[in-house]
Amino acid sequence: MISYRPSFPDDGDRIVDIWRRAVDATHDFLSPEDRVAIEAEVAAFLPAAPLWVAVDDQDVVVAFMLLEGGHMQALFVDPDHRGTGVGRNLVSLALAQHPALTVDVNAQNPQALGFYERLGFVPTGRSETDGQGRSYPLIHLRKG
């Protein structure tokens, strides 16, 4: 059974591992240099960030989400738990707090774009670079 809770400091290593495994499964468009640089940024920031996590019955984190106001900054699911509804449930948790939730998706990640569109998100714009100015276009979405 999966449950949801705020993250704890002790979850940090597992959260970074989920990020790494999820990115390796879905972000093959990243250059090797950018992949290494982004992981260093993530490892420095993510463990202390105020995340919502999905945990199994052993309290092991299987997915996480970062919300800042009404914007979802991150949603990553352990590849072993993709397709189980855990990501959809985290989005539902976010929507309960922010019905007009927004999220940005890498344009080169059609799996993520399809996921959000199936949940009723609609494109509202596009940026040619990511939040750090790298050449990875983003599609901006809002819950319709």
Secondary structure, DSSP 8 states (H G I E B T S, - for coil): --EEEE--GGGHHHHHHHHHHHHHHH-TTS-HHHHHHHHHHHHHHGGGS-EEEEE-TT--EEEEEEEETTEEEEEEE-GGGTTSSHHHHHHHHHHHH-TT-EEEEETT-HHHHHHHHHTTEEEEEEESS-TTS-S--EEEEEE-
